[in-house]
Amino acid sequence: MPFHIKNPETDALARKVAQIKKIGLTEAVHLALEHELERERAKPSLADVAAEFCRELKNRSSAGSGRAGHL
């Protein structure tokens, strides 16, 4: 199955990875895409980020409620 990289900068990046790792272009692109997918999957979801933000906000609010003059 042919795959052509039409962007010169992308082609150069793929060739650099292939050269550094001493692998073929197809394997270099495959490896880069696998790593990018792993990186994306490791990111917390927006719902997780929002839930953590709410927890931190609640904790800060609870910790500060005992201060004199705090509204």
Sequence and secondary structure as in RCSB ss.txt:
>XXXX:A:sequence
MPFHIKNPETDALARKVAQIKKIGLTEAVHLALEHELERERAKPSLADVAAEFCRELKNRSSAGSGRAGHL
>XXXX:A:secstr
       HHHHHHHHHHHHHHT  HHHHHHHHHHHHHHHHHHS  HHHHHHHHHHHHHHHHHHHTTSTT  
